[in-house]
Amino acid sequence: KVRKLQMLNGIIYHLKRPDLTNLQKFAEDCLTGIVFEDDSQVIEIISRKIYGVAPKTVIQVFLVS
C-alpha cells in the first residue's frame, strides 16, 4: 500500500512491465493509418510512464508544418 501511494504521488517511479518502448510501439501502431500513413513519419516522441489506479493511454498529437 505504501509503495502504491508513493507511485500515485510521483515520489517513486513505476519500474515494472510494460516497459516504455513497448508502450511507444503500441501507440505508434494505433495511430498508423489514422494520424499518419506510416510510423516513419514520426519525428519526435516525448513519453513518460506514470502509475495510475485505472490503466489508460493518453496521446497528444501536434502537427508540424
Secondary structure, DSSP 8 states (H G I E B T S, - for coil): -HHHHHHHTTSS---SSS-HHHHHHHHHHHHBTTTBSSGGG-----------SS-----------
